[in-house]
Amino acid sequence: MSTAATPINASAPFQFYWGPDNVDDKFYIYMHFSEVEILAENETRTFNIFMNGKLFYGPLTPGYLTTNTIYAKSALTGATRYLFSLAKTGTSTLPPIINAMEIYKVIDFPQSETEQDDVDAITNIKNAYGVDRNWQGDPCGPVAYIWEGLNCSYDNTPRITSLNLSSSGLTGQISSFISELTMLQYLDLSNNSLSGSLPDFLTQLQSLKVLNLVNNNLTGPVPGGLVERSKEGSLSLSLGQNPNLCESDPCIQQSNNKQPDAANQNKNKNNIVIPAATSVAGILVLVIIVVTAIICGLKKRKPQGKAVANYLFASVNIDVQTNTPSGSQFASKQRQYSFNELVKITDDFTRILGRGAFGKVYHGIIDDTQVAVKMLSPSAVRGYEQFLAEVKLLMRVHHRNLTSLVGYCNEENNMGLIYEYMANGNLDEILSGKSSRAKFLTWEDRLQIALDAAQGLEYLHNGCKPPIIHRDVKCANILLNENFQAKLADFGLSKSFPTDGGSYMSTVVAGTPGYLDPEYSISSRLTEKSDVYSFGVVLLEMVTGKPAIAKTPEKTHISQWVKFMLPNGDIKNIADSRLQEDFDTSSVWRVVEIGMASVSISPVKRPSMSNIVNELKECLTTELARKYSGRDTENNDSIELVTLNFTTELGPPAR
């Protein structure tokens, strides 16, 4: 509140606006005002607030260093655009100001709320341990925002089936509130500082299949019920690295003997070590077997049939057991489907959406929601590796501008991934005119799509640890949903970038001709700037409407064509003729400059994706100002237009 914004031209109103995705969307707005200047006796600042040309509030005279909040008492709805104007009154000598604003979109969640007993239990667990996580709202819903470390069943009322609090700094005893999670199947409290004995209530959790308490300070005997279930094979019990934990009889014997001799001490130690060592040894053997199988499989050939399924998803199961981020996210975020369910979802695989090295992509429907189902073909040797890489990446990344994983299938010879459905296909189909279902993309549409895709790529580079290089950025891998929100897709070639301080990584060259970084192609040195080059080609395609490589005998690259046209200085001859010159020329020039800088031969001369995102935001604001003011922004400096886009700027951060 100590700073405020004013219009560029003191005599003009201050304006900002947003356009809803649906005319029935509901919004609440809060505007905060405070005078931050000491006004002279002959100075006044008074203004009215208008919404879509009608008085919203006023006149308003902000108080000096005091906050005045103006807000909508009821939801704003029914308009295709909400334009707010702050205009000074006739007696005011100073322009309007605004210090801050909040805009909320009302979202209805049709999904049932989590069973109240589970909500109470997990809330009590959170308070008991002081869990330092963003645990807010309903634990299991919506699915996209399920609490970190939880997994839920959604057959009827959502129930918590998995709780992972490994490495969470927990202290004290194992909370009795855990016993109230009656549907719990997986409990991981490893790598904490929990103390005290193992409570008997753990034996009462009849659905519990995995209990991991490794590396704590637990003491006393292990409840006999847990031991029996472990021996029967119905419970995977991990108790290693708890020095004072042992089975019942030796502990009782030790407690009755106040001064045990050295032999008894050794016996007790053996009783402690044997079950822990057996558990750890078993896990190590399993890990060694799987890792060996993976290495041999990658070196020799793709595993066939059931072995393929075991190879792919056994590694996921081990990730869950060892608490790696990829495995835990896969377990908690996505649902597993049977092959029979996929048959029903896809209507017996009737409608094909696309084909790739991995196999075919089919249209499907889950609970009235459209999805895309990618099935792995048994004959897809190269596609299998890409398929596996995509699984691993989608387990650990979540962003509004990356395609999201809905679920998966792992059944015998049938493996598939289920994604959100992108109704308007890919950008390449639309720019090339191959798609008949999508509307023509205006310059504003193209800028918004470019910004969406850039934000997704920037997240991979800077929001992931370690960073991820996509390696196959192209128009065909930029998908558009029903609202034309763009999302990056196809992560089969993606690579995690080393975090050991190296400036590049050496790898086999992969990508698509026309988008492939020449420096990377020659040296095999992969960096984030390799993605920047590919994205630069995408930007030039969006400006010109031409393909990356011309379909002529010369096969001219798009960057060469643009470079040839630049000396003429006429952006209208470079821009797609289908735009009919309906654009802000300065924003088109700027995107061309960004694109050409991105395809520089030298990687060091290319901008970062963060810089590109910022530049595209400015270009979009300029184009929107021109469009909605009805005049070219090059000749209009009286209004500073603030653009708000809910899909790219105001949405909640991905968890």
ROSEGU-330351 format. One record per residue (C-alpha): residue number from 1; residue in one letter; z, x, y. Coordinates in steps of 0.02 Angstrom, whole numbers. Example, Ala and Ser with C-alpha at 12.3 -4.5 7.8 and 13.67 -1.06 7.14 Angstrom:
% residues 2
  pos  code      pz      px      py
    1     a     390     615    -225
    2     s     357     684     -53
***
This chain:
% residues 655
  pos  code      pz      px      py
    1     m       0       0       0
    2     s       7     151     115
    3     t    -183     155     128
    4     a    -310      21     172
    5     a    -498      -5     169
    6     t    -601     -70     316
    7     p    -787    -113     337
    8     i    -902      29     387
    9     n    -957     -67     540
   10     a    -805    -131     635
   11     s    -896    -288     688
   12     a    -949    -337     512
   13     p    -847    -427     380
   14     f    -774    -337     229
   15     q    -849    -409      70
   16     f    -824    -394    -117
   17     y    -882    -501    -261
   18     w    -900    -517    -448
   19     g   -1010    -620    -563
   20     p    -933    -703    -716
   21     d   -1015    -693    -886
   22     n    -994    -881    -903
   23     v    -984   -1012    -767
   24     d    -831   -1086    -854
   25     d    -733    -922    -847
   26     k    -568    -934    -754
   27     f    -498    -804    -635
   28     y    -343    -773    -532
   29     i    -349    -659    -379
   30     y    -210    -575    -282
   31     m    -248    -485    -118
   32     h    -118    -374     -35
   33     f    -118    -333     150
   34     s     -11    -220     258
   35     e     -40    -147     430
   36     v     -29      42     414
   37     e     -69      87     595
   38     i      38      71     749
   39     l     -70     -39     861
   40     a     -82     -18    1049
   41     e     -28    -162    1161
   42     n    -208    -214    1189
   43     e    -255    -206    1003
   44     t    -246    -349     878
   45     r    -298    -369     697
   46     t    -322    -548     641
   47     f    -448    -610     514
   48     n    -495    -754     401
   49     i    -530    -746     214
   50     f    -682    -843     150
   51     m    -736    -874     -29
   52     n    -919    -917     -55
   53     g    -931    -966     129
   54     k    -778   -1081     131
   55     l    -611   -1039     211
   56     f    -492    -973      77
   57     y    -349    -924     192
   58     g    -321    -884     374
   59     p    -299    -829     502
   60     l    -197    -682     439
   61     t    -112    -546     541
   62     p     -40    -414     424
   63     g     136    -356     465
   64     y     168    -172     500
   65     l     223     -84     338
   66     t     263    -251     257
   67     t     165    -329     115
   68     n      75    -495     133
   69     t       4    -562     -31
   70     i    -128    -698     -33
   71     y    -171    -773    -200
   72     a    -257    -918    -287
   73     k    -128   -1047    -343
   74     s    -250   -1117    -470
   75     a    -386   -1034    -572
   76     l    -554   -1001    -491
   77     t    -693   -1072    -599
   78     g    -863   -1156    -595
   79     a    -958   -1028    -491
   80     t   -1094    -906    -542
   81     r   -1031    -780    -414
   82     y    -871    -759    -315
   83     l    -903    -680    -144
   84     f    -751    -647     -36
   85     s    -774    -606     150
   86     l    -638    -543     266
   87     a    -701    -580     443
   88     k    -606    -544     603
   89     t    -572    -688     721
   90     g    -649    -700     894
   91     t    -490    -637     977
   92     s    -463    -488     861
   93     t    -505    -315     927
   94     l    -493    -228     758
   95     p    -587    -256     595
   96     p    -505    -332     440
   97     i    -415    -223     313
   98     i    -362    -240     132
   99     n    -238    -125      44
  100     a    -250    -182    -137
  101     m    -310    -322    -247
  102     e    -290    -383    -424
  103     i    -411    -494    -518
  104     y    -368    -570    -687
  105     k    -485    -656    -807
  106     v    -409    -791    -918
  107     i    -441    -756   -1102
  108     d    -405    -883   -1237
  109     f    -361    -816   -1409
  110     p    -410    -944   -1543
  111     q    -329    -840   -1680
  112     s    -162    -900   -1747
  113     e      -8    -809   -1688
  114     t      87    -693   -1805
  115     e     222    -772   -1914
  116     q     375    -786   -1801
  117     d     492    -704   -1927
  118     d     379    -552   -1929
  119     v     371    -551   -1739
  120     d     561    -554   -1727
  121     a     578    -418   -1858
  122     i     453    -297   -1782
  123     t     524    -328   -1608
  124     n     698    -286   -1672
  125     i     630    -130   -1757
  126     k     547     -79   -1593
  127     n     712    -101   -1498
  128     a     818     -19   -1633
  129     y     715     139   -1637
  130     g     655     137   -1456
  131     v     475     147   -1515
  132     d     373     232   -1378
  133     r     209     142   -1407
  134     n     109      12   -1314
  135     w     179    -129   -1421
  136     q     148    -283   -1314
  137     g      93    -460   -1346
  138     d      64    -529   -1520
  139     p      80    -393   -1654
  140     c     -71    -447   -1759
  141     g    -183    -534   -1634
  142     p    -311    -524   -1571
  143     v    -374    -408   -1708
  144     a    -450    -288   -1582
  145     y    -277    -260   -1506
  146     i    -167    -256   -1660
  147     w     -14    -149   -1630
  148     e     -37      34   -1668
  149     g      33      77   -1839
  150     l      23    -100   -1906
  151     n     -93    -186   -2028
  152     c     -94    -374   -2054
  153     s    -161    -503   -2174
  154     y    -258    -647   -2099
  155     d    -276    -771   -2242
  156     n    -181    -907   -2150
  157     t     -45    -862   -2026
  158     p     -56    -675   -1989
  159     r      78    -573   -2080
  160     i     125    -390   -2060
  161     t      81    -296   -2219
  162     s      90    -115   -2161
  163     l     207     -17   -2048
  164     n     171     165   -2007
  165     l     303     251   -1898
  166     s     273     426   -1962
  167     s     310     567   -1838
  168     s     383     445   -1711
  169     g     546     535   -1673
  170     l     653     406   -1764
  171     t     839     440   -1784
  172     g     986     350   -1864
  173     q     982     249   -2024
  174     i     838     150   -2097
  175     s     843     -13   -1999
  176     s     893    -169   -2095
  177     f     765    -266   -1992
  178     i     631    -190   -2104
  179     s     695    -302   -2244
  180     e     636    -453   -2144
  181     l     454    -399   -2159
  182     t     443    -487   -2327
  183     m     255    -461   -2348
  184     l     263    -274   -2318
  185     q     153    -174   -2437
  186     y     150      -3   -2351
  187     l     295      82   -2264
  188     d     282     258   -2193
  189     l     437     331   -2107
  190     s     397     512   -2147
  191     n     420     662   -2032
  192     n     565     591   -1932
  193     s     752     627   -1920
  194     l     819     477   -2014
  195     s     990     499   -2094
  196     g    1109     403   -2206
  197     s    1075     331   -2378
  198     l     926     234   -2443
  199     p     971      50   -2421
  200     d     963     -67   -2570
  201     f     859    -193   -2472
  202     l     706     -83   -2501
  203     t     709    -138   -2682
  204     q     698    -320   -2625
  205     l     528    -294   -2542
  206     q     430    -358   -2690
  207     s     258    -331   -2610
  208     l     295    -148   -2567
  209     k     168     -32   -2648
  210     v     188     129   -2547
  211     l     351     202   -2479
  212     n     340     371   -2391
  213     l     505     446   -2332
  214     v     456     630   -2339
  215     n     538     755   -2221
  216     n     694     665   -2158
  217     n     881     695   -2175
  218     l     919     556   -2299
  219     t    1069     577   -2415
  220     g    1146     506   -2573
  221     p    1069     421   -2725
  222     v     899     338   -2735
  223     p     920     154   -2780
  224     g     884     126   -2963
  225     g     763     -15   -2926
  226     l     650     103   -2828
  227     v     656     232   -2967
  228     e     610     103   -3099
  229     r     464      34   -2999
  230     s     403     211   -2969
  231     k     408     248   -3156
  232     e     316      85   -3193
  233     g     179     134   -3071
  234     s     198     -19   -2959
  235     l     268      87   -2816
  236     s     207     253   -2745
  237     l     371     337   -2695
  238     s     372     497   -2590
  239     l     544     572   -2554
  240     g     513     758   -2536
  241     q     599     870   -2406
  242     n     760     768   -2401
  243     p     881     906   -2459
  244     n    1030     792   -2491
  245     l     940     651   -2580
  246     c     954     633   -2769
  247     e     953     510   -2914
  248     s    1107     405   -2953
  249     d    1203     490   -3095
  250     p    1209     670   -3029
  251     c    1260     606   -2856
  252     i    1403     505   -2930
  253     q    1458     654   -3033
  254     q    1454     765   -2880
  255     s    1553     642   -2774
  256     n    1693     636   -2907
  257     n    1704     825   -2916
  258     k    1776     886   -2753
  259     q    1744    1069   -2796
  260     p    1590    1081   -2905
  261     d    1556    1247   -2986
  262     a    1398    1347   -2957
  263     a    1318    1280   -3116
  264     n    1344    1101   -3061
  265     q    1276    1142   -2888
  266     n    1121    1215   -2966
  267     k    1104    1062   -3077
  268     n    1117     946   -2928
  269     k     988    1047   -2833
  270     n     871    1036   -2980
  271     n     893     848   -2985
  272     i     846     842   -2801
  273     v     696     955   -2815
  274     i     616     889   -2974
  275     p     565     714   -2913
  276     a     514     781   -2743
  277     a     415     925   -2817
  278     t     333     810   -2942
  279     s     279     692   -2804
  280     v     214     830   -2690
  281     a     128     919   -2835
  282     g      42     759   -2886
  283     i     -23     731   -2710
  284     l     -82     912   -2695
  285     v    -174     901   -2860
  286     l    -258     741   -2804
  287     v    -306     818   -2637
  288     i    -378     973   -2723
  289     i    -479     867   -2843
  290     v    -552     758   -2704
  291     v    -589     905   -2589
  292     t    -675     997   -2732
  293     a    -777     843   -2772
  294     i    -828     825   -2590
  295     i    -881    1007   -2574
  296     c    -978    1003   -2737
  297     g   -1057     837   -2691
  298     l   -1117     900   -2523
  299     k   -1185    1061   -2595
  300     k   -1272     990   -2747
  301     r   -1321     808   -2725
  302     k   -1260     637   -2676
  303     p   -1140     562   -2803
  304     q   -1207     412   -2894
  305     g   -1140     239   -2933
  306     k    -953     218   -2943
  307     a    -926     402   -2906
  308     v   -1002     373   -2733
  309     a    -876     237   -2696
  310     n    -731     345   -2755
  311     y    -794     493   -2654
  312     l    -810     395   -2493
  313     f    -654     290   -2496
  314     a    -536     403   -2594
  315     s    -540     517   -2443
  316     v    -494     367   -2335
  317     n    -346     326   -2448
  318     i    -285     505   -2439
  319     d    -301     500   -2251
  320     v    -187     349   -2249
  321     q     -58     434   -2362
  322     t     -56     592   -2259
  323     n     -54     495   -2096
  324     t    -213     564   -2019
  325     p    -275     465   -1869
  326     s    -440     418   -1949
  327     g    -364     346   -2106
  328     s    -224     251   -2022
  329     q    -341     170   -1898
  330     f    -460     120   -2037
  331     a    -316      43   -2133
  332     s    -245     -51   -1985
  333     k    -398    -105   -1888
  334     q    -527    -160   -2013
  335     r    -525    -282   -2157
  336     q    -594    -246   -2331
  337     y    -720    -369   -2402
  338     s    -781    -389   -2579
  339     f    -966    -380   -2621
  340     n    -965    -566   -2663
  341     e    -897    -600   -2489
  342     l   -1040    -497   -2415
  343     v   -1164    -601   -2514
  344     k   -1092    -759   -2434
  345     i   -1078    -679   -2261
  346     t   -1261    -628   -2262
  347     d   -1325    -784   -2352
  348     d   -1378    -676   -2499
  349     f   -1446    -539   -2384
  350     t   -1581    -654   -2316
  351     r   -1610    -592   -2138
  352     i   -1647    -408   -2109
  353     l   -1605    -340   -1937
  354     g   -1664    -161   -1964
  355     r   -1686     -15   -2081
  356     g   -1624     164   -2077
  357     a   -1597     319   -2184
  358     f   -1440     238   -2256
  359     g   -1523      74   -2305
  360     k   -1545     -98   -2227
  361     v   -1447    -194   -2096
  362     y   -1425    -380   -2123
  363     h   -1373    -525   -2014
  364     g   -1212    -610   -2064
  365     i   -1082    -737   -2007
  366     i    -893    -726   -2024
  367     d    -794    -878   -1965
  368     d    -935    -934   -1849
  369     t    -949    -758   -1778
  370     q   -1111    -663   -1802
  371     v   -1101    -488   -1875
  372     a   -1218    -350   -1933
  373     v   -1195    -285   -2110
  374     k   -1256    -109   -2149
  375     m   -1276     -79   -2337
  376     l   -1293      94   -2414
  377     s   -1445     111   -2525
  378     p   -1411     203   -2691
  379     s   -1569     304   -2663
  380     a   -1524     358   -2486
  381     v   -1482     541   -2512
  382     r   -1487     597   -2331
  383     g   -1429     426   -2274
  384     y   -1270     441   -2376
  385     e   -1209     590   -2276
  386     q   -1245     499   -2113
  387     f   -1160     345   -2183
  388     l   -1003     444   -2222
  389     a   -1004     528   -2051
  390     e   -1017     359   -1966
  391     v    -871     291   -2066
  392     k    -760     437   -2017
  393     l    -804     425   -1833
  394     l    -782     237   -1818
  395     m    -610     253   -1896
  396     r    -547     353   -1747
  397     v    -644     294   -1593
  398     h    -630     128   -1503
  399     h    -716      93   -1337
  400     r    -799     -58   -1259
  401     n    -963      37   -1245
  402     l    -967      93   -1427
  403     t   -1013     -26   -1568
  404     s    -855     -79   -1659
  405     l    -819     -90   -1844
  406     v    -765    -262   -1907
  407     g    -739    -220   -2090
  408     y    -804    -131   -2243
  409     c    -847    -155   -2427
  410     n    -801     -34   -2566
  411     e    -843    -109   -2733
  412     e    -923     -14   -2877
  413     n   -1100      32   -2823
  414     n   -1095     -76   -2667
  415     m   -1036       1   -2506
  416     g   -1064     -70   -2334
  417     l   -1000     -76   -2157
  418     i    -985    -232   -2049
  419     y   -1014    -216   -1862
  420     e   -1010    -332   -1714
  421     y   -1178    -417   -1691
  422     m   -1284    -362   -1542
  423     a   -1390    -515   -1503
  424     n   -1518    -431   -1389
  425     g   -1566    -288   -1503
  426     n   -1591    -113   -1434
  427     l   -1650     -46   -1268
  428     d   -1808      32   -1339
  429     e   -1871    -137   -1401
  430     i   -1848    -215   -1229
  431     l   -1921     -73   -1124
  432     s   -2071     -58   -1238
  433     g   -2102    -246   -1241
  434     k   -2079    -256   -1429
  435     s   -1939    -383   -1413
  436     s   -1989    -561   -1373
  437     r   -1812    -630   -1373
  438     a   -1742    -535   -1224
  439     k   -1767    -564   -1039
  440     f   -1855    -440    -925
  441     l   -1735    -307    -863
  442     t   -1720    -298    -673
  443     w   -1670    -137    -588
  444     e   -1492    -204    -575
  445     d   -1494    -240    -763
  446     r   -1556     -65    -802
  447     l   -1425      18    -693
  448     q   -1286     -83    -776
  449     i   -1351     -39    -949
  450     a   -1365     145    -901
  451     l   -1186     143    -835
  452     d   -1121      58    -993
  453     a   -1206     185   -1106
  454     a   -1149     330    -997
  455     q    -968     272   -1006
  456     g    -977     263   -1195
  457     l   -1047     439   -1206
  458     e    -922     504   -1077
  459     y    -782     433   -1185
  460     l    -846     530   -1337
  461     h    -850     691   -1235
  462     n    -687     674   -1139
  463     g    -586     532   -1213
  464     c    -584     594   -1393
  465     k    -481     738   -1458
  466     p    -572     837   -1520
  467     p    -726     790   -1419
  468     i    -874     713   -1510
  469     i   -1058     752   -1484
  470     h   -1171     606   -1529
  471     r   -1327     712   -1565
  472     d   -1445     563   -1569
  473     v   -1436     479   -1399
  474     k   -1594     376   -1371
  475     c   -1648     204   -1314
  476     a   -1657     140   -1493
  477     n   -1471     182   -1515
  478     i   -1416      86   -1360
  479     l   -1382     -93   -1418
  480     l   -1361    -246   -1307
  481     n   -1249    -395   -1341
  482     e   -1277    -574   -1284
  483     n   -1219    -528   -1108
  484     f   -1330    -372   -1105
  485     q   -1178    -261   -1111
  486     a   -1237     -95   -1182
  487     k   -1152      -3   -1325
  488     l   -1194     161   -1409
  489     a   -1229     150   -1595
  490     d   -1280     253   -1747
  491     f   -1155     395   -1762
  492     g   -1224     467   -1923
  493     l   -1268     634   -1842
  494     s   -1113     648   -1733
  495     k   -1009     807   -1736
  496     s    -832     844   -1680
  497     f    -832     987   -1555
  498     p    -712    1133   -1589
  499     t    -557    1141   -1481
  500     d    -522    1325   -1506
  501     g    -594    1373   -1338
  502     g    -772    1403   -1397
  503     s    -912    1349   -1281
  504     y   -1028    1293   -1421
  505     m   -1040    1265   -1608
  506     s   -1179    1324   -1722
  507     t   -1252    1188   -1832
  508     v   -1414    1134   -1913
  509     v   -1530    1059   -1783
  510     a   -1539     869   -1793
  511     g   -1598     732   -1677
  512     t   -1753     636   -1624
  513     p   -1910     719   -1554
  514     g   -1926     687   -1369
  515     y   -1738     673   -1346
  516     l   -1692     838   -1429
  517     d   -1620     972   -1315
  518     p   -1743    1120   -1315
  519     e   -1602    1247   -1298
  520     y   -1512    1174   -1449
  521     s   -1675    1164   -1546
  522     i   -1708    1349   -1521
  523     s   -1534    1423   -1536
  524     s   -1444    1296   -1648
  525     r   -1303    1305   -1521
  526     l   -1236    1129   -1497
  527     t   -1138    1081   -1339
  528     e   -1098     922   -1245
  529     k   -1245     963   -1132
  530     s   -1359     928   -1280
  531     d   -1309     745   -1265
  532     v   -1334     755   -1077
  533     y   -1514     809   -1103
  534     s   -1546     661   -1218
  535     f   -1466     541   -1094
  536     g   -1573     613    -955
  537     v   -1727     564   -1055
  538     v   -1654     389   -1074
  539     l   -1631     376    -884
  540     l   -1811     427    -853
  541     e   -1871     298    -978
  542     m   -1770     162    -891
  543     v   -1845     208    -722
  544     t   -2026     226    -778
  545     g   -2037     107    -925
  546     k   -2130     244   -1018
  547     p   -2085     316   -1190
  548     a   -2005     488   -1210
  549     i   -2170     558   -1276
  550     a   -2333     479   -1216
  551     k   -2439     399   -1351
  552     t   -2591     499   -1300
  553     p   -2679     649   -1377
  554     e   -2587     763   -1254
  555     k   -2417     689   -1303
  556     t   -2346     727   -1132
  557     h   -2157     726   -1120
  558     i   -2087     602    -993
  559     s   -1999     739    -895
  560     q   -2164     830    -871
  561     w   -2248     672    -808
  562     v   -2108     636    -684
  563     k   -2110     817    -625
  564     f   -2298     802    -594
  565     m   -2273     642    -493
  566     l   -2127     701    -386
  567     p   -2227     804    -258
  568     n   -2317     644    -205
  569     g   -2151     580    -139
  570     d   -2187     399    -182
  571     i   -2051     327    -293
  572     k   -2149     166    -314
  573     n   -2280     258    -418
  574     i   -2144     329    -530
  575     a   -2045     168    -554
  576     d   -2095      42    -686
  577     s   -2233     -67    -611
  578     r   -2155    -219    -695
  579     l   -2011    -205    -572
  580     q   -2135    -255    -435
  581     e   -2045    -143    -310
  582     d   -1893    -256    -315
  583     f   -1764    -119    -301
  584     d   -1669     -10    -179
  585     t   -1778     145    -162
  586     s   -1631     262    -131
  587     s   -1546     211    -293
  588     v   -1707     236    -393
  589     w   -1731     408    -315
  590     r   -1551     453    -358
  591     v   -1571     403    -541
  592     v   -1731     505    -553
  593     e   -1637     654    -481
  594     i   -1496     630    -606
  595     g   -1620     616    -749
  596     m   -1718     771    -698
  597     a   -1557     872    -676
  598     s   -1500     815    -848
  599     v   -1660     879    -932
  600     s   -1649    1051    -852
  601     i   -1700    1189    -972
  602     s   -1537    1280    -935
  603     p   -1384    1182    -998
  604     v   -1273    1252    -860
  605     k   -1380    1162    -730
  606     r   -1354     993    -812
  607     p   -1217     879    -744
  608     s   -1072     822    -851
  609     m   -1064     644    -915
  610     s    -917     612    -797
  611     n   -1026     659    -649
  612     i   -1167     549    -713
  613     v   -1050     400    -731
  614     n    -991     419    -551
  615     e   -1170     436    -486
  616     l   -1227     281    -580
  617     k   -1083     180    -511
  618     e   -1138     224    -335
  619     c   -1319     181    -375
  620     l   -1268      13    -444
  621     t   -1161     -27    -292
  622     t   -1307      17    -177
  623     e   -1428     -94    -273
  624     l   -1305    -240    -276
  625     a   -1276    -224     -89
  626     r   -1464    -234     -59
  627     k   -1487    -381    -176
  628     y   -1348    -490    -112
  629     s   -1364    -448      72
  630     g   -1549    -489      68
  631     r   -1603    -328     153
  632     d   -1630    -145     114
  633     t   -1467     -48     118
  634     e   -1554      99     200
  635     n   -1560      -6     359
  636     n   -1391     -89     337
  637     d   -1230       5     370
  638     s   -1126    -141     430
  639     i   -1053    -190     262
  640     e    -963     -91     132
  641     l    -986    -191     -27
  642     v    -857    -171    -165
  643     t    -928    -210    -337
  644     l    -815    -266    -478
  645     n    -883    -269    -654
  646     f    -762    -335    -784
  647     t    -854    -261    -932
  648     t    -852     -84    -866
  649     e    -710     -63    -745
  650     l    -572    -192    -756
  651     g    -553    -220    -942
  652     p    -398    -158   -1033
  653     p    -412      19   -1100
  654     a    -455      34   -1285
  655     r    -302      69   -1392
***
